[in-house]
Amino acid sequence: MINEPGAGLGGLEEMSASELGGPTQVLERTAADLEAVFDVPVRISVVLGRARIPVASLLKLDIGSVVELDRQVGEAVEIFINERLVARGEIVLVENRLGVTMTEIVKAG
């Protein structure tokens, strides 16, 4: 009979979690659990803005040329890791160098 446990499964029977030794344990994870991947290099990119211009205009660009981007001053920048959007942030100045501070983590969706 098809409705019997294990029918059609070559004699295998379904077992509940309680039959396997009780409830499953929840393990606490720490940063030390990730130690194996600490040295894996990733590519981080920050997108300040985008522009669409014809090739003819692109070829005319020279030192000092200004390309207008689609973002306003103070607007959030996008932070990508390995070409995947992971956060948004703000541009900061740190010891005469530009940096980015994360203000929002983008949830995977």
DAUR-V44887 format. One record per helix or strand of 2 or more residues. SS is the DSSP state (@ for helix, = for strand). FROM is the first residue (numbers start at 1). TO is the last residue. If there is no record, write none. Layout:
{{SS/FROM/TO} {SS/FROM/TO}}
This chain:
{{@/31/37} {=/44/47} {@/55/59} {=/77/81} {=/84/94} {=/97/105}}
